[in-house]
Amino acid sequence: MKLRNTAAIALAVAMPLGLAACGGGSSSGSGNKVKIGIKYDQPGLGFKDGNKYTGFDVAVATYVAGKMGYKPDQIEWVESPSKQREKMLQAGTVKMIFATYSITAKRQAVVSFAGPYFVAGQSVLVKADSPINSVDALKGKKVCSVTGSTSVDNLKKKQPALVPQNYDTYSNCASALADGVIDAMTTDDTILAGYANQDAYKGKFKLVGGTFSEEKYGVGLKKGDTATCQKVNEAIKAMIDDGSWKKALQENLGSNYKFNTSLNPPKQDACS
Amino acid sequence: MSTLFDQFSFWSAFWMTIKLTLGAAVGSLILGTIVAVLRLSPVPMLRFLGTSYVNIFRNTPLTLIILASNLVLWAKLGVVMANSKSPDFFNTNNFRLAVLGLTVYHASYVCEALRSGVNTIPLGQAEAARSIGLTFGQSLKEVILPQAFRGAVVPLGNTLIALTKNTTVAVTIGVAEMAAMLAKVTEDDPGLLNQAFVLTALAFVVLTLPVGLAVSWLGKRLAVKR
């Protein structure tokens, strides 16, 4: 009987806790912790390596959070896969998202963006010994990207005669490219450079064809959060001005990664 | 709403889901029956083969099987199921690999459903069939399997419903079915996401609910009265 009472009390105490944990969305950023959404599976950009988080997105996020008064140990990293980014911002699961998140008009209808903090462009990754050196040379070749992405459609406008393959993740593309069963993979040059700079593939891949689109990476915020947007923009500007932006870029994507210097470092858009 | 039909080609995604379901349903019914026969056979080696098949494939995650059919079977071992010169190569090849993966996985469930059907038949029937001189094959064909299928209509129907929903896993290797359409909507036009979710859920209800109703009706009608 006594045991049963104890169990009942334990349950009564635990239940509201469980409920509070579920409804914790509204508490993001309050207190002295800040929840930031990043990717966990994008080497060089946002990557979870054991219990460490590395990449350019992570570096920018850490710097911006620092300017907003959060020390690195006050940041709580949350995985935000492409499919869930809008929902996570709307529900308030995270305060900001740094996850190769391109600013587009359609997305601005649902969420707000600060930044951009980088302008990437679509490019093509091939094996280091491949004869493919331009987009024209992709005629009849097997080209890989991920399901849902517009990269292959963009490339098809320049080179209609290619054979597209889609996987659910870029890692599968990189693996197939290393095996030689596909000829090229295409998406933002930052993502490609991240794979080319990964230990497993170092020296095996090269970027070709230059960049042929403009992907402005923004910081995803809840719709209408102009206060945070202004703080983020100031922090990004400071990061570019004091040189840590360039340093973070070279550390994470390799010193021989050539980004588009006419568009980078970018000017931040006004907050609306 | 109309953008979902025009720009994101909802109907072709819906049709792809149906094609995957039908292809894998026929394939797994045939393969599953063969495995069930192996598990019922009097030869220990064949029984062992059948049991191993069920245990291996029933306990492997479907995502892994589908991904392996592409990244191992095709990429590493070079099994090509379509004309590799065709510009449509990946669409055809991935579709066939996905049907293969779904077939292999669901055959283990079909096999177990059939065995449950076999269990509804009194043992005396098999003994009687053997004692009037029918061989193993004959007693299976004339006595056991016809009754087993009738007794297994409901579990087979459940497997078919599970298969319909499991086709969404084919998105991992880039088959353009419903989950791929959802991924595209998320990427290009997140504002339409709620509509796309509701529409996809409705589409699956339209596919699975009639199957469920038909199966319970048929199950009652076809069951062998004893």
Chai-1 contact restraints between the chains, C-beta under 6 A:
chainA,res_idxA,chainB,res_idxB,connection_type,confidence,min_distance_angstrom,max_distance_angstrom,comment,restraint_id
A,K83,B,T186,contact,1.0,0.0,6.0,A-B,restraint_1
A,E86,B,P190,contact,1.0,0.0,6.0,A-B,restraint_2
A,K106,B,D189,contact,1.0,0.0,6.0,A-B,restraint_3
A,R107,B,P190,contact,1.0,0.0,6.0,A-B,restraint_4
A,A109,B,G191,contact,1.0,0.0,6.0,A-B,restraint_5
A,V110,B,P190,contact,1.0,0.0,6.0,A-B,restraint_6
A,V110,B,G191,contact,1.0,0.0,6.0,A-B,restraint_7
A,T147,B,V171,contact,1.0,0.0,6.0,A-B,restraint_8
A,T147,B,G174,contact,1.0,0.0,6.0,A-B,restraint_9
A,T147,B,A180,contact,1.0,0.0,6.0,A-B,restraint_10
A,T147,B,A183,contact,1.0,0.0,6.0,A-B,restraint_11
A,G148,B,A183,contact,1.0,0.0,6.0,A-B,restraint_12
A,G148,B,K184,contact,1.0,0.0,6.0,A-B,restraint_13
A,G148,B,E187,contact,1.0,0.0,6.0,A-B,restraint_14
A,V163,B,P87,contact,1.0,0.0,6.0,A-B,restraint_15
A,V163,B,F89,contact,1.0,0.0,6.0,A-B,restraint_16
A,V163,B,F90,contact,1.0,0.0,6.0,A-B,restraint_17
A,Q165,B,F90,contact,1.0,0.0,6.0,A-B,restraint_18
A,Q165,B,G174,contact,1.0,0.0,6.0,A-B,restraint_19
A,N166,B,G174,contact,1.0,0.0,6.0,A-B,restraint_20
A,Y167,B,G174,contact,1.0,0.0,6.0,A-B,restraint_21
A,D168,B,T172,contact,1.0,0.0,6.0,A-B,restraint_22
A,A176,B,A75,contact,1.0,0.0,6.0,A-B,restraint_23
A,D179,B,A75,contact,1.0,0.0,6.0,A-B,restraint_24
A,V181,B,A75,contact,1.0,0.0,6.0,A-B,restraint_25
